[in-house]
Amino acid sequence: MTVQPIEVLLVEDDPGDELITREAFEDNKIRNNLHVVRDGLEALDFIYQRGAHVGAPRPDHVLLDLNLPKYDGRQVLEKIKGDPELRAIPVVVLTTSSAEEDILRSYKLFANAYVTKPVDLEQFMAVIRQIDEFFVTVVRLPGRTRLPDGRGLA
């Protein structure tokens, strides 16, 4: 059997947050494939495999910032969760906003989780590790079979 990593789509326009997320994947030895897009329109192009993203893998998990250019994260979330072909993809809102209205709206749009980005580098890296551990080891993703140790199979 071949072990297959999870395809993670990071939708993030801040290069610093992208870098920290990449570092968290490397430091925590996260073997999943991290794909990064910088705005809401590019996120939809990646997910729908169109334009420059024809042939892109279907994400198994999305880390979504709310404050994005072109389409904001709320619009992307609404599009994903409103599409019967996509709504099973877990979406974690990962944003700087701790506003109650953003939290409520995200859950009303069926976000699977809402996480406020910690400002501290170590805490941010720990949050990325915890999100990955949860979605790779604890939960079962659609279309993925798991070994007892949490590794996915092709």
BELKAJO-V902283 format. One record per residue. BURIAL is + if it has 9 or more other ideal C-beta (glycine too) atoms within 8 Angstrom, else -. Layout:
BEGIN
burial:BURIAL
burial:BURIAL
END
This chain:
BEGIN
burial:-
burial:-
burial:+
burial:-
burial:-
burial:+
burial:+
burial:+
burial:+
burial:+
burial:+
burial:+
burial:-
burial:-
burial:-
burial:-
burial:+
burial:+
burial:-
burial:+
burial:+
burial:+
burial:+
burial:+
burial:+
burial:-
burial:-
burial:+
burial:-
burial:+
burial:-
burial:+
burial:-
burial:+
burial:+
burial:+
burial:+
burial:+
burial:+
burial:+
burial:-
burial:+
burial:+
burial:+
burial:+
burial:+
burial:+
burial:-
burial:+
burial:-
burial:-
burial:-
burial:+
burial:-
burial:-
burial:-
burial:-
burial:-
burial:+
burial:+
burial:+
burial:+
burial:+
burial:+
burial:+
burial:+
burial:+
burial:+
burial:-
burial:-
burial:+
burial:+
burial:+
burial:+
burial:+
burial:+
burial:+
burial:+
burial:+
burial:+
burial:+
burial:-
burial:-
burial:-
burial:-
burial:+
burial:+
burial:-
burial:+
burial:+
burial:+
burial:+
burial:+
burial:+
burial:+
burial:-
burial:-
burial:-
burial:-
burial:-
burial:-
burial:+
burial:+
burial:-
burial:+
burial:+
burial:+
burial:-
burial:+
burial:+
burial:+
burial:-
burial:-
burial:+
burial:+
burial:-
burial:+
burial:-
burial:-
burial:-
burial:-
burial:-
burial:+
burial:+
burial:+
burial:+
burial:+
burial:+
burial:+
burial:-
burial:+
burial:+
burial:+
burial:+
burial:+
burial:+
burial:-
burial:-
burial:-
burial:-
burial:+
burial:-
burial:-
burial:+
burial:-
burial:+
burial:+
burial:-
burial:-
burial:-
burial:-
burial:+
burial:+
burial:-
END
